[in-house]
Each structure stands twice: as structure tokens, then as C-alpha cells.
Amino acid sequence: SLAFHVDPIEIYKVVIYKDIYVRTYMLWHILRGQEDSPTYTSMLFAINSDICMEGRRGRPCLNLLDVIRKDLTYRNLDIKLMNLTDFENLTFLALDKEEWKKLEDG
């Protein structure tokens, strides 16, 4: 019998890496898109809402902005997406395709 052991942690790392890669690629498209597109304005609204709106009681819901922030931290990027300046800096990074590919490759 050809039985071999596959480490579940290694499988988990591959799956997580692929998810982060896909979200980073999606973010790249959002940042390079038109500023009046629904996805771009939604990101701006999410960042503004996070800054100035008070949340509800209880455990905060997981949303795409929080997941992107965790992905950026995982990629060891200094941009935290806590304000519009961070969003603009990330947009400038996305315009430089070579630097963004380095970010995607992790």
C-alpha cells in the first residue's frame, strides 16, 4: 500500500496563502480602478465609517476591511488602512506594478 503522511498544517498554510493571494489581487484591481467605481467608493466609505462612526455593542462583525488589514499585516506592510492617507499610500503602491508583485509574492 502506498500510504504517506500529509501534514495538515502544511495544507492549511497553502490554503491560507492562496486566499491571501486572491484577496491581494482583488485589492490591487480595486485600487487601480476608477475613483468613482462602486468598489473604490465602498472602500473609502468603509475606512471613513471605521474612523467616525460608533459601532454597535457586542463582538464586532468580521468584514472585508478587517480581513484586508490582517492580510497587509501578514505581508509585513506598514500601511494599516486606518485613515484615508493610508488608503492613498496603498493606492500609490498599487500603481507601481513591480512593488505590488513583490507584495503578492510575500
N, C-alpha and C positions, 0 to 999 in steps of 0.2 A: 504494500500500500504506500502511496506517495503522500504521506501526511507531513505538513510543515506548519510551523507556528507563525502566525502573523500578529504582531504586537498591536493591540487595539489603540494604544496611544499614538502610534505612528499613523494609523489610519485616520484618527481624529485630527492630527496635525495637517494631513493632506487635505481633508475636507474643509477645515477652518481656513487654511491658506487659500484654497480655491474660492471660498466665499468672500474673503477679504479682497482677493484679486478682482473678482467680479464687481464688488461694490466700489473699489477704487477706479475701475474702468468706467463705471456708470457716473461716478462723481466727476471724472475728467470730462465726459461728454456734457454734463450739466454746466460745468464751469466754463467750457469753451463755447457754449451755445449763446444764443441771443439773450440780451438782458431783459427783454420783455416776454420771454418764453415762460410758460406756467411752472416748469421745474425750477428755473432760476429764481423767479419771484417767490416761489414756495420756500426755497432755501433761505432767502432773505427774510421772509416772514417768520420762519421758524427761529432764526437767530434773534430777530428783534423781539419776538414773543418770549423767548427764553430770558432775555435781558429785563424786560419791563413788565411782564405780566406775572401775577402771583399764581402759583399752581394750586391745585386742589389738595385737600387733606389726604393723608394715606401714602402708600407707596407710589412713587412716580411711575407712570407707564413707560415702557421702553419704546422709543421712537427712532426713526431713521437718523435724526441728527445725533442722538446719543451713540448710536452704533458707529456712525462715521467718525465721531470723536474718538471712540475706542480704537477704531482701525488706524487713525492717524497716530495715536499713542503707540500702538503696536508696531507701526512703521518707524518709530523714533523720530517723528516730525515735531518740530517745536510749535507749530501752529495748532492752537487748541479750539478754534472756532467758537470763541466766547463772545466775540463782538464783530462788527462789520469790517473793522480793519483786518482782523484775522481772515475773514472771508475774501477780502480784496487781495491779501497776500497769497492766499491759496489760489485765487484766480490767476494771479501773475505767474505763480509756479506752474499752473496747468498750461499756460501759453507757451512755456518752454518745454517742448516735447521730449527732449533728451533728459532733462531733470525729472520729468514726470515718469518716464520709463524706469529711471533708477528707483523711484519711489514704488512703482508697481512691482519691480523685481525683488524689493525688500532687502 
